[in-house]
């Protein structure tokens, strides 16, 4: 779903329209776990791996994730919370992976 190119850049292997901005943010932070990610780095990675979005849109989605208890923000750095890790593992990733029913 998210891989690193030979140049070291993150790249989603699924069509960008299958992800919401919050899911894309969550997956990027999940890939960096347990290291916190700085605000500017998250915005940059989102723009290069998913699609370009304005800084204020990213910050609004980050704020929503924080209010939902899925993200921890400290000193301009972000990490997924335990609930955020569970959300990615149990909701986002299963939704994006092809199921056995669609691939007989």
ABEGO torsion letter per residue (X at the ends): XBBBBAAGBBBBABBAAABBAAAAAAAAAAAAOABBBBAAAAAAAAAAABBBBBAAAAAAAAAAAAAAGABBBBGGBBBBBAAAAAAAAAAAAAAABBBAAABX
